[in-house]
Amino acid sequence: MYFKKVDVTGVTINEYQIRVGNKYCIESQQESQCRLVQGDFQKLDENFLGESFDAAYAIESTCHSPDKVTTFKQVHLCLRKGGLFAGYEWVLLPERGYDGNNPEHVRIKEGIEVGNGLPTLATAAEVNEALVKAGFEVLEVRMKLMYDTMKAIRCKFAK
């Protein structure tokens, strides 16, 4: 075992991902400290008690949320005081050149949305605003340009 004191619970709404992920946990003999459960990130309080986790992360998942403030509030509720939340998302970066009046930019944006089953992409500023409204203190933001739409965020639980 690589991380003897770590316990990881993955949450996804996708039953297939749960089945395959838990199979990998068993095959790697990590099932006692690593598991996937089915859940809706808009309703994490239905699966977990408040202040259940020291840390949480999201990888290209909360961009699927129709209401980012609700999603981030649910993550916030699950974190213990001082807990950290990190993630990366598809976002629009007008400050780096995205122009909603440019047909080519809009075509690329809509292709990303359709190809990834996303609602309308938010800007980085909108994601940061949602995090703050949910109770997070944004500690660090890193922009990784990939078609001017990727960003990484790291937040600290502020209660």
Sequence and secondary structure as in RCSB ss.txt:
>XXXX:A:sequence
MYFKKVDVTGVTINEYQIRVGNKYCIESQQESQCRLVQGDFQKLDENFLGESFDAAYAIESTCHSPDKVTTFKQV
HLCLRKGGLFAGYEWVLLPERGYDGNNPEHVRIKEGIEVGNGLPTLATAAEVNEALVKAGFEVLEVRMKLMYDTM
KAIRCKFAK
>XXXX:A:secstr
   TT  EEEEES HHHHHHHHHHHHHTT TTTEEEEE  TT GGGTS TT EEEEEEES GGG S HHHHHHHH
HHHEEEEEEEEEEEE B GGGT  TT HHHHHHHHHHHHHHT SS  BHHHHHHHHHHTTEEEEEEEE  STT E
EEEEEEE  
